[in-house]
Amino acid sequence: MANKQNNKGVAQGIKETAGAAFHALHSALETTENVAMSAVDAAKSATDNLTGTQNEKGHRNHD
């Protein structure tokens, strides 16, 4: 009976470790996505400012 309990403890430990690893990976992916989207936004803003294109409300950026 002690062996079954030990196996349950090992299985639970593996499950918790896998869950923690998944959570860490998910968080890292979200951070990467946020950094990438910020870079895209900055590039768009810089392009808009250089070309004088209109913003979302239809106003020119350098009026």
Secondary structure, DSSP 8 states (H G I E B T S, - for coil): -HHHHHHHHHHHHHHHHHHHHHHHHHHHHHHHHHHHHHHHHHHHHHHHHHHT-B-TTS-BTT-
